[in-house]
Amino acid sequence: MNGEFRVLGVYPVSFMPVPFVVGTPNWDMRVGEAVRLHKKNGAIFDGAIESFDFHRPTEDQISVVFSATVAKNAEPGGVISPVRP
């Protein structure tokens, strides 16, 4: 992996169809970027970054909105990485 976003929490909200995913990234994430979720059980889901929320729980954490396939399968302990050609 060329970068990773460690999932710390998943927070559904009533005004959005997918939850906010909070975690710690170690790469310069961009809206529209293709990503891959690696779950602890070995399952893999592909998707994209849709948006970022301005709320930052701590200095090293961010809230991200991923496409439904990734967002609805994310859980603490999972790792989301960029898909690079």
N, C-alpha and C positions, 0 to 999 in steps of 0.2 A: 504494500500500500504506500502511496506517495503522500498521504495525509490521513488524518482520522479525526472524527468528531465522536467523542465518547458520550453516549446517551446517559444522562443523569436522571431525567424525569420526563414524563409525557403528561400534558395538561389539556384535556378536552375543554372547550368553551362553547357556550350555547350559540354564539353568533358566527361560528365557522364550522364548515363540514369536516375539517380535520383538526387534530390537536396541535398545540405548540409543542415542540420538542426542545428541551433544554439540555445543553451539554457543553463540553469544552472542546473547541477546535484547535488544530495545530497547523492549519493551512488557511490561505486567503480565500474564503468561500465567496462565491458569486451567484447571484440570482440567475436561474436558468441552467446552472451547471449540473451535469449528470452525476448521480451518486449511486452508491450501492450499500444497502444495509446488510450487515453480517450479524445475525442473532447468535446468542450463546449456544443455542441448540444446533447450529450449523446451517440453518435456513438462510437464504439470500434473497433480497428483494431489490429491484432496480427502480429508480425514480429520478427526481430532480429537485433542486432547491427552488421554491416558489417565492418566498419572501423572508424578511427578517423582522423581528419585533424590536422596538427600541428598548424594551425592558431587559436589564442585565442583572440577574440575581446576585452575582458577584463579579468582580473585575475580570475573571477568566472564563465566565460562562456567558452564553448567548442563547436567545430563544429563536428558533428557526421554524418556518412552515415548509414542510416537504410535501411532495406530491402524495396523493392518497395511498398508493401502494407502500411507500416507505413509512409515512406518518402513522397509518393504522396498524402497522406491524412493529413499530419501534417500542422498546421497553428498556428500562434501566439495565445497563451492562452491555447493551448492543453497541456496535461500532459502525459508523457511517463513513464511507471513504469516497473520494472523487473517482470517477471513471475516466481514465485518461487513455487516449489512443496509443 
